[in-house]
C-alpha cells in the first residue's frame, strides 16, 4: 500500500525532487498520458452480414488502407523479430522458433497456439504472412466482449461478426488481456503480474489502472500498429521496450536517501513487494508426470495431457541483477548437465553499471530432452499424432524434431529448467 501511495503521489501532482544540494521541480507524469480519447462510432458503416472473418478485414481496409501493411511489420504479426545476440550476430527469434518451459513450442502446434495470433488461418508453416485479409482487426478492437478466437485464429462458431464490427474502437484492457492474461493455456500460466483482475482492478492491485484509470495502451504506446513493450520470454534485448521513466522522472522521491538507491534498484523492486495478489499464478510445471492413468484431472494441480502443476498467490518475488538483456536458450544448445538449464537468464552483476536489482517470477519446469544429443526437444502436442492424442512421447518428440530440424536419437529423458519473468 505504501508503494501504491508513492506512485499515486507522483501520478496526480507535480512533486519537488530533492537532490543533494539542490531542488528540482518535477514534471507531472500526466504529460505523457492521453487524458482524452475519442472513439468513432462505426455502427452505421456495416449493414450486411459478413460471410467470413476475412471479409470483415477487407471491409476495414477500404478506409484504413495501411493498417494491415503496418501490422505485418510488427512482432505481434510475425511472432519474431531480428535481434543482435552475442555469439550469434543478428538472428530472428520469437514465439515462432523458440522453446519455453510451459507449452514448450509452437512448431507443429500452430493451430492450437495461434488462437492468440492477430490473424486468421495460421495452421502450419505454410501460412501466408503477406496476405492482408489474413489480419484480424477485431481481436484488438472489439467492444462487445463476445469475440472469441479458436483454432488457427478464426472466430469461434457463433460469433456475430456484424455485431462485433459495428462495435469497434480503440483497444481496451479486455482486448489486450484476452491473449496476454490467458497465454500459455490459462490465466496466470506465464505472467505473475497479469490476470483477470487487471480488467477492473482495485488500487491495491494496480494503482495506474485501479485509481488513475489508465489503459494498457497508455504505457504501451502504439504508432502504425507497432505496440511498444518487451517480453523477455521471447527476446534478448530492450529494443522497443518501455519503462517507468517514460512517464515518471528518473529521481521522483522527496527523500534523497531513497533516490540514492535508484542506481541499484529498479522501481519495481520496491513498488511490487508481492505479485499474484488476487489470483494464483503457475510456478511449477512437470511434464514428466503427464499421461499417468488413474490420476484425477484438476487444472490447478494435474492434467493428464500436461502433467502436474503448482499454483501460488501473494508471492514475494525473487531478485536478480538485470541490465535489460538476457542469455537465451536456443534450439540445439546443450543442457546444463550439472543442474537447472536456464531458458532466459537475466544478464547483469553488481559490477555492471547498466544493471539494477529487479523482482522476478521464476517459472520452474521439468521437460523432455534428448539423452544422447543432450538438448531440449520440442514435441508436437496437439493435432494428429500429437502427444495429447496418443500419449506417446516417442512419436511426439520424433515428429517435433523433424519439424524443428533437430536430430532425435530415439532416447529421451526429462530435464529441470527455469524461466525468469521480470515484474
C-alpha positions in Angstrom: 0.0 0.0 0.0 2.8 2.4 0.8 4.3 1.7 -2.6 1.0 2.4 -4.3 0.7 5.7 -2.4 4.2 6.8 -3.6 3.2 6.1 -7.2 -0.1 7.8 -6.8 1.5 11.0 -5.4 3.7 11.2 -8.5 0.8 10.5 -10.8 -1.6 13.1 -9.6 0.5 16.1 -8.7 3.9 17.6 -9.7 6.4 16.9 -7.0 9.5 18.6 -5.8 12.5 16.4 -6.2 15.3 16.8 -3.7 18.8 16.1 -4.9 22.0 16.6 -2.9 22.4 20.4 -2.7 19.5 21.4 -5.0 15.8 21.2 -5.6 14.2 20.4 -9.0 10.6 20.8 -9.8 9.5 17.5 -11.5 7.1 17.3 -14.4 3.8 15.6 -13.7 3.7 12.1 -15.3 0.4 13.1 -16.8 2.3 14.9 -19.6 2.9 11.5 -21.2 -0.7 10.2 -20.9 -3.5 10.7 -23.3 -6.1 12.3 -21.0 -8.9 12.3 -23.5 -9.5 9.6 -26.1 -12.1 9.8 -28.8 -13.9 6.9 -30.5 -15.7 7.0 -33.8 -19.0 5.1 -33.8 -18.7 2.6 -36.6 -22.2 1.1 -36.3 -23.5 2.8 -39.4 -20.6 1.6 -41.6 -21.6 -2.0 -41.7 -25.1 -3.0 -42.9 -25.0 -6.6 -44.1 -23.9 -9.9 -42.7 -20.3 -11.0 -43.4 -19.7 -14.3 -45.0 -16.4 -14.8 -43.0 -13.8 -13.1 -41.0 -11.6 -12.3 -44.0 -14.4 -10.2 -45.5 -14.5 -8.1 -42.3 -10.8 -7.3 -42.7 -11.3 -6.4 -46.4 -14.1 -4.0 -45.4 -11.9 -2.4 -42.7 -9.1 -1.9 -45.2 -11.3 0.1 -47.6 -10.8 3.0 -45.2 -7.8 2.0 -43.2 -5.7 1.3 -46.2 -2.3 0.9 -44.5 -3.4 -0.8 -41.3 -2.6 -4.4 -42.4 0.7 -3.4 -44.0 1.7 -1.7 -40.8 0.7 -4.6 -38.5 2.6 -7.0 -40.8 5.9 -5.3 -39.9 5.5 -6.0 -36.2 6.3 -8.8 -33.8 2.6 -9.2 -33.0 2.1 -10.4 -36.6 5.4 -12.1 -37.3 5.9 -13.7 -33.8 9.6 -13.0 -34.3 12.0 -10.0 -34.6 15.6 -9.6 -35.6 17.8 -9.0 -32.6 21.6 -9.0 -32.1 22.7 -11.8 -29.8 26.3 -12.2 -28.7 28.0 -15.1 -30.4 25.2 -15.4 -33.0 25.1 -12.0 -34.6 21.7 -10.8 -35.9 19.1 -13.6 -35.5 15.4 -13.9 -35.9 13.9 -15.1 -32.7 10.4 -15.1 -31.2 7.5 -17.4 -30.4 7.8 -18.7 -33.9 11.0 -20.6 -33.3 12.0 -20.6 -29.6 11.3 -23.1 -26.8 9.9 -22.3 -23.4 9.1 -24.2 -20.3 5.3 -24.1 -20.3 3.8 -25.2 -23.6 7.4 -25.8 -24.9 7.0 -24.6 -28.5 4.6 -23.8 -31.4 6.2 -25.6 -34.3 3.8 -28.3 -35.3 1.3 -27.0 -32.8 0.4 -23.8 -34.7 -3.4 -24.5 -35.0 -3.7 -24.5 -31.2 -1.2 -21.8 -30.3 -2.3 -19.3 -32.9 -5.7 -18.9 -31.4 -3.9 -15.9 -29.9 -2.3 -14.7 -33.1 -3.6 -11.4 -34.6 -4.5 -13.2 -37.8 -6.6 -15.9 -39.5 -5.5 -19.3 -40.8 -2.1 -20.0 -39.3 -2.4 -23.7 -39.0 1.1 -24.8 -40.2 4.4 -23.5 -41.6 2.7 -22.6 -45.0 0.7 -19.7 -43.5 0.7 -16.7 -45.9 2.1 -13.8 -43.8 1.8 -11.4 -46.7 -2.0 -11.8 -47.4 -3.6 -8.7 -46.0 -7.1 -10.2 -45.3 -5.4 -12.7 -43.0 -5.1 -9.9 -40.5 -7.5 -10.0 -37.6 -8.7 -6.4 -36.9 -11.4 -7.4 -34.5 -9.4 -9.1 -31.7 -7.8 -5.8 -30.7 -10.8 -3.5 -31.4 -13.9 -5.5 -30.4 -16.1 -3.7 -27.8 -18.8 -6.3 -27.4 -16.8 -8.7 -25.3 -18.2 -11.5 -27.4 -15.4 -12.0 -29.8 -13.7 -15.3 -29.1 -11.0 -16.9 -31.3 -10.4 -20.6 -31.8 -8.1 -22.9 -33.7 -5.8 -21.2 -36.3 -7.1 -17.8 -35.1 -10.5 -18.0 -36.6 -13.5 -16.7 -34.7 -15.3 -19.5 -32.8 -18.6 -20.7 -34.2 -21.5 -18.5 -33.1 -19.6 -15.2 -33.0 -21.7 -12.4 -34.6 -19.2 -10.7 -36.9 -21.6 -7.9 -37.9 -22.3 -7.1 -34.3 -18.6 -7.1 -33.4 -17.6 -5.0 -36.4 -20.2 -2.3 -35.5 -18.7 -2.0 -32.0 -15.1 -1.5 -32.8 -13.0 1.2 -31.0 -9.6 1.7 -29.5 -8.1 -1.3 -27.6 -9.3 -1.7 -24.1 -7.8 -3.8 -21.3 -10.0 -6.7 -22.2 -8.7 -6.7 -25.8 -5.1 -7.0 -24.6 -5.9 -9.3 -21.8 -7.7 -12.0 -23.9 -4.3 -13.1 -25.1 -1.8 -11.8 -22.6 -3.7 -12.8 -19.5 -4.5 -16.2 -20.8 -1.3 -17.0 -22.7 0.2 -20.4 -22.1 -3.1 -22.2 -21.9 -4.8 -20.5 -19.0 -4.9 -17.5 -16.7 -1.7 -16.8 -14.8 0.3 -19.6 -16.5 3.1 -17.3 -17.8 2.9 -13.9 -16.2 2.7 -13.4 -12.4 1.5 -9.9 -12.8 -1.2 -10.3 -15.4 -4.6 -11.9 -14.6 -8.3 -11.1 -15.0 -8.3 -8.7 -12.0 -6.5 -6.2 -14.2 -9.6 -5.7 -16.3 -11.1 -3.7 -13.4 -8.6 -3.7 -10.6 -8.7 -2.1 -7.2 -5.9 0.4 -6.5 -4.1 -2.0 -4.2 -3.7 -4.4 -7.2 -2.7 -1.8 -9.7 -2.7 1.9 -8.9 -2.2 3.0 -12.5 -5.4 1.2 -13.7 -7.3 1.0 -10.5 -7.1 4.6 -9.4 -5.7 6.6 -12.4 -7.9 4.6 -14.8 -5.1 4.1 -17.4 -5.4 1.6 -20.2 -2.7 -0.8 -21.4 -2.0 1.4 -24.4 -1.4 4.5 -22.2 2.0 3.0 -21.4 2.4 0.6 -24.3 2.2 3.4 -26.8 1.4 2.5 -30.3 2.3 4.1 -33.7 1.4 2.5 -37.0 0.2 -0.6 -35.1 3.7 -1.1 -33.5 3.0 -1.6 -29.8 5.9 -0.7 -27.6 6.8 -3.2 -24.9 9.1 -6.1 -24.3 8.6 -9.7 -23.3 11.9 -11.3 -22.2 10.4 -14.8 -22.8 11.0 -14.3 -26.5 13.6 -11.5 -26.7 17.2 -10.9 -25.6 17.3 -7.1 -25.6 15.3 -4.0 -24.6 14.7 -2.9 -28.2 11.2 -1.4 -28.5 10.8 -1.6 -24.7 9.2 0.8 -22.2 9.9 1.8 -18.6 8.7 3.8 -15.7 10.7 6.8 -16.8 8.7 7.1 -20.0 6.3 9.0 -17.7 8.0 9.4 -14.4 11.1 11.4 -13.8 14.3 9.4 -13.0 14.6 10.8 -9.5 11.0 11.0 -8.3 11.2 10.9 -4.5 11.3 13.6 -1.9 13.6 11.6 0.3 17.2 11.8 -1.0 18.1 8.5 0.8 15.5 6.7 -1.4 16.9 8.5 -4.5 20.4 7.3 -3.8 19.1 3.7 -4.2 18.0 4.3 -7.8 21.3 3.4 -9.3 20.9 -0.1 -7.9 17.2 -0.7 -7.7 14.6 -0.9 -10.4 11.4 1.0 -9.5 9.5 -2.3 -9.5 11.7 -3.8 -6.7 10.2 -1.5 -4.1 6.8 -0.9 -5.7 5.9 -4.6 -6.4 6.6 -6.3 -3.0 4.3 -9.2 -3.8 2.7 -10.5 -7.0 -0.3 -12.7 -7.9 -2.2 -10.7 -5.3 -5.7 -11.9 -6.1 -5.3 -14.8 -8.5 -2.8 -17.6 -8.3 0.0 -18.0 -10.9 1.7 -21.1 -12.0 5.2 -21.6 -10.6 6.0 -25.2 -11.4 5.1 -27.5 -14.3 6.3 -31.1 -14.5 5.8 -32.7 -17.9 7.3 -36.0 -16.8 4.1 -36.7 -14.8 1.9 -36.4 -17.9 0.0 -39.4 -19.3 -0.5 -41.2 -15.9 -3.6 -43.3 -15.8 -6.0 -43.0 -12.9 -5.0 -39.6 -11.7 -7.8 -37.1 -11.2 -7.7 -34.1 -13.5 -7.6 -30.7 -11.8 -6.5 -27.6 -13.7 -4.7 -26.3 -10.6 -2.7 -29.5 -9.8 -2.8 -32.1 -12.6 -3.9 -32.7 -16.2 -3.2 -36.0 -17.9 -2.1 -34.3 -21.1 0.2 -31.7 -19.4 1.4 -33.2 -16.2 1.5 -31.8 -12.6 1.4 -28.1 -11.6 1.9 -25.8 -8.6 0.0 -22.5 -8.4 0.6 -19.9 -5.8 -0.6 -16.4 -4.8 0.7 -13.5 -2.8 4.3 -14.4 -3.7 7.4 -12.5 -2.7 9.5 -12.0 -5.8 12.9 -13.5 -6.4 15.6 -10.8 -7.1 18.3 -10.7 -9.8 20.7 -8.2 -11.2 19.4 -7.2 -14.7 20.8 -5.0 -17.4 17.8 -5.4 -19.7 19.4 -8.2 -21.7 19.1 -12.0 -21.2 21.1 -15.1 -22.0 18.6 -17.1 -24.2 18.5 -20.8 -24.7 18.2 -21.5 -28.4 17.2 -24.8 -30.1 20.3 -27.0 -30.2 22.0 -25.5 -27.2 23.3 -28.1 -24.7 21.5 -28.6 -21.4 23.2 -27.9 -18.1 24.5 -31.3 -17.1 25.1 -30.3 -13.5 21.8 -28.6 -12.6 19.0 -26.5 -14.0 19.0 -25.3 -17.6 18.1 -21.6 -17.8 15.8 -20.7 -20.7 16.2 -16.9 -20.4 18.6 -16.0 -17.6 18.9 -12.2 -16.8 22.3 -10.7 -17.5 23.9 -8.4 -15.0 26.0 -8.2 -11.8 26.7 -5.8 -9.0 29.7 -4.6 -11.0 27.7 -3.9 -14.1 26.9 -0.2 -14.3 23.8 -0.9 -16.5 22.3 -3.4 -14.1 19.8 -3.0 -11.4 18.1 -5.4 -8.9 14.8 -6.5 -10.4 11.9 -8.5 -9.0 11.0 -11.7 -10.8 8.5 -14.5 -11.1 10.6 -17.7 -11.8 8.7 -20.5 -13.5 10.3 -23.9 -13.0 9.6 -26.9 -15.1 10.6 -30.5 -16.0 10.5 -31.0 -19.7 11.8 -33.5 -22.3 15.3 -33.6 -23.8 17.4 -35.9 -25.9 19.5 -38.2 -23.7 22.2 -38.6 -26.4 22.4 -35.2 -28.0 21.7 -33.5 -24.6 19.5 -30.7 -25.9 15.9 -29.8 -25.2 13.3 -31.3 -27.6 10.2 -29.6 -28.7 7.3 -32.1 -29.0 4.2 -31.9 -31.1 1.4 -31.9 -28.6 -1.8 -31.1 -30.5 -3.4 -32.5 -33.6 -3.0 -35.9 -35.2 0.0 -37.9 -33.8 0.4 -35.2 -31.1 1.1 -36.2 -27.5 -2.4 -35.2 -26.4 -3.9 -37.6 -28.9 -1.9 -40.8 -28.1 0.2 -40.0 -25.0 3.3 -41.4 -26.8 6.4 -39.3 -26.0 8.5 -41.1 -28.6 6.1 -40.2 -31.5 5.5 -36.7 -30.3 9.3 -35.9 -29.9 10.2 -37.6 -33.2 7.7 -35.5 -35.1 8.7 -32.3 -33.3 12.4 -33.0 -34.0 11.6 -33.4 -37.7 9.6 -30.1 -37.9 12.3 -28.1 -36.0 15.2 -29.6 -37.9 16.7 -31.4 -34.9 18.2 -34.9 -34.7 16.4 -37.3 -32.4 18.4 -40.2 -31.0 15.2 -42.0 -30.0 16.2 -41.8 -26.3 14.7 -39.1 -24.2 14.6 -38.0 -20.5 13.4 -35.0 -18.6 15.5 -32.0 -17.5 14.8 -29.3 -15.0 14.5 -25.8 -16.5 13.6 -22.3 -15.4 12.3 -19.1 -17.0 12.6 -15.6 -15.5 9.7 -13.1 -15.9 10.6 -9.6 -14.8 7.7 -8.0 -13.0 
